[in-house]
Amino acid sequence: MAKVLTSIVSKNLTMATEQNQLLPETHFRGRPCRSMTDTVHLLIHQIKEAWRKGKVVSILFLDIEGAFPNAVMDQLLHNMKIR
């Protein structure tokens, strides 16, 4: 029952978010009708636009979610001085 309720709430939030345009157009993750391909196309477009204007492009990709897959959480929090 909880999974059904969670699914319904999630769909309602997604619909409300899209209808009220609460996320920027450049936000792709978890949005309907958007994929990784769209993200890559936008990135390439922005890079080429900068090049046309004679600018230098630098990109930094961070994988925060996968940065500490095997870390001991208590030790990580201690090292970050959160606890």
Phi and psi restraints in degrees (value plus and minus 20) as a CYANA .aco file:
   2 ALA   PHI     -84.1   -44.1
   2 ALA   PSI     -57.8   -17.8
   3 LYS   PHI     -85.8   -45.8
   3 LYS   PSI     -57.5   -17.5
   4 VAL   PHI     -85.6   -45.6
   4 VAL   PSI     -65.2   -25.2
   5 LEU   PHI     -83.4   -43.4
   5 LEU   PSI     -62.9   -22.9
   6 THR   PHI     -80.8   -40.8
   6 THR   PSI     -62.0   -22.0
   7 SER   PHI     -83.8   -43.8
   7 SER   PSI     -62.7   -22.7
   8 ILE   PHI     -84.8   -44.8
   8 ILE   PSI     -65.6   -25.6
   9 VAL   PHI     -82.7   -42.7
   9 VAL   PSI     -62.3   -22.3
  10 SER   PHI     -81.1   -41.1
  10 SER   PSI     -65.2   -25.2
  11 LYS   PHI     -84.1   -44.1
  11 LYS   PSI     -60.3   -20.3
  12 ASN   PHI     -84.8   -44.8
  12 ASN   PSI     -62.0   -22.0
  13 LEU   PHI     -84.5   -44.5
  13 LEU   PSI     -62.7   -22.7
  14 THR   PHI     -81.5   -41.5
  14 THR   PSI     -65.6   -25.6
  15 MET   PHI     -82.8   -42.8
  15 MET   PSI     -64.7   -24.7
  16 ALA   PHI     -84.6   -44.6
  16 ALA   PSI     -60.1   -20.1
  17 THR   PHI     -83.0   -43.0
  17 THR   PSI     -64.5   -24.5
  18 GLU   PHI     -88.6   -48.6
  18 GLU   PSI     -63.4   -23.4
  19 GLN   PHI     -84.1   -44.1
  19 GLN   PSI     -56.2   -16.2
  20 ASN   PHI    -115.4   -75.4
  20 ASN   PSI     -14.2    25.8
  21 GLN   PHI      28.1    68.1
  21 GLN   PSI      34.7    74.7
  22 LEU   PHI    -104.5   -64.5
  22 LEU   PSI     -33.6     6.4
  23 LEU   PHI    -131.5   -91.5
  23 LEU   PSI     126.9   166.9
  24 PRO   PHI     -87.4   -47.4
  24 PRO   PSI     135.9   175.9
  25 GLU   PHI     -80.9   -40.9
  25 GLU   PSI     -42.7    -2.7
  26 THR   PHI    -106.0   -66.0
  26 THR   PSI     -17.9    22.1
  27 HIS   PHI    -112.1   -72.1
  27 HIS   PSI      99.5   139.5
  28 PHE   PHI    -132.5   -92.5
  28 PHE   PSI     -51.2   -11.2
  29 ARG   PHI     -84.8   -44.8
  29 ARG   PSI     109.9   149.9
  30 GLY   PHI      53.6    93.6
  30 GLY   PSI      -7.5    32.5
  31 ARG   PHI    -123.5   -83.5
  31 ARG   PSI     123.2   163.2
  32 PRO   PHI     -86.5   -46.5
  32 PRO   PSI     126.4   166.4
  33 CYS   PHI      42.9    82.9
  33 CYS   PSI       4.9    44.9
  34 ARG   PHI    -150.1  -110.1
  34 ARG   PSI     122.5   162.5
  35 SER   PHI    -157.4  -117.4
  35 SER   PSI     158.1   198.1
  36 MET   PHI     -83.4   -43.4
  36 MET   PSI     -52.0   -12.0
  37 THR   PHI     -81.1   -41.1
  37 THR   PSI     -61.6   -21.6
  38 ASP   PHI     -80.9   -40.9
  38 ASP   PSI     -61.2   -21.2
  39 THR   PHI     -82.2   -42.2
  39 THR   PSI     -65.3   -25.3
  40 VAL   PHI     -85.1   -45.1
  40 VAL   PSI     -61.7   -21.7
  41 HIS   PHI     -80.8   -40.8
  41 HIS   PSI     -63.2   -23.2
  42 LEU   PHI     -83.7   -43.7
  42 LEU   PSI     -64.6   -24.6
  43 LEU   PHI     -80.2   -40.2
  43 LEU   PSI     -67.0   -27.0
  44 ILE   PHI     -82.6   -42.6
  44 ILE   PSI     -62.0   -22.0
  45 HIS   PHI     -79.7   -39.7
  45 HIS   PSI     -65.9   -25.9
  46 GLN   PHI     -86.8   -46.8
  46 GLN   PSI     -56.5   -16.5
  47 ILE   PHI     -84.5   -44.5
  47 ILE   PSI     -67.9   -27.9
  48 LYS   PHI     -84.7   -44.7
  48 LYS   PSI     -56.0   -16.0
  49 GLU   PHI     -81.6   -41.6
  49 GLU   PSI     -63.7   -23.7
  50 ALA   PHI     -84.5   -44.5
  50 ALA   PSI     -62.2   -22.2
  51 TRP   PHI     -81.8   -41.8
  51 TRP   PSI     -60.4   -20.4
  52 ARG   PHI     -81.5   -41.5
  52 ARG   PSI     -49.8    -9.8
  53 LYS   PHI    -108.1   -68.1
  53 LYS   PSI     -15.8    24.2
  54 GLY   PHI      58.7    98.7
  54 GLY   PSI      -2.1    37.9
  55 LYS   PHI    -111.6   -71.6
  55 LYS   PSI     137.7   177.7
  56 VAL   PHI    -115.0   -75.0
  56 VAL   PSI     119.6   159.6
  57 VAL   PHI    -133.4   -93.4
  57 VAL   PSI     110.7   150.7
  58 SER   PHI    -146.8  -106.8
  58 SER   PSI     121.7   161.7
  59 ILE   PHI    -151.1  -111.1
  59 ILE   PSI     118.0   158.0
  60 LEU   PHI    -142.3  -102.3
  60 LEU   PSI      98.8   138.8
  61 PHE   PHI    -123.2   -83.2
  61 PHE   PSI     109.3   149.3
  62 LEU   PHI    -139.6   -99.6
  62 LEU   PSI     110.9   150.9
  63 ASP   PHI    -127.8   -87.8
  63 ASP   PSI      57.5    97.5
  64 ILE   PHI     -84.8   -44.8
  64 ILE   PSI     -62.3   -22.3
  65 GLU   PHI     -82.4   -42.4
  65 GLU   PSI     -57.5   -17.5
  66 GLY   PHI    -120.4   -80.4
  66 GLY   PSI      -9.2    30.8
  67 ALA   PHI     -90.4   -50.4
  67 ALA   PSI     -53.3   -13.3
  68 PHE   PHI    -149.7  -109.7
  68 PHE   PSI      38.7    78.7
  69 PRO   PHI     -87.4   -47.4
  69 PRO   PSI     -48.6    -8.6
  70 ASN   PHI    -136.6   -96.6
  70 ASN   PSI      -1.6    38.4
  71 ALA   PHI     -95.5   -55.5
  71 ALA   PSI     128.4   168.4
  72 VAL   PHI    -101.7   -61.7
  72 VAL   PSI      96.0   136.0
  73 MET   PHI     -78.6   -38.6
  73 MET   PSI     -63.9   -23.9
  74 ASP   PHI     -81.6   -41.6
  74 ASP   PSI     -61.3   -21.3
  75 GLN   PHI     -88.0   -48.0
  75 GLN   PSI     -60.5   -20.5
  76 LEU   PHI     -82.4   -42.4
  76 LEU   PSI     -65.8   -25.8
  77 LEU   PHI     -84.2   -44.2
  77 LEU   PSI     -59.0   -19.0
  78 HIS   PHI     -82.1   -42.1
  78 HIS   PSI     -65.1   -25.1
  79 ASN   PHI     -84.4   -44.4
  79 ASN   PSI     -51.9   -11.9
  80 MET   PHI    -106.9   -66.9
  80 MET   PSI     -22.5    17.5
  81 LYS   PHI      37.8    77.8
  81 LYS   PSI      19.9    59.9
  82 ILE   PHI    -106.2   -66.2
  82 ILE   PSI     -54.6   -14.6
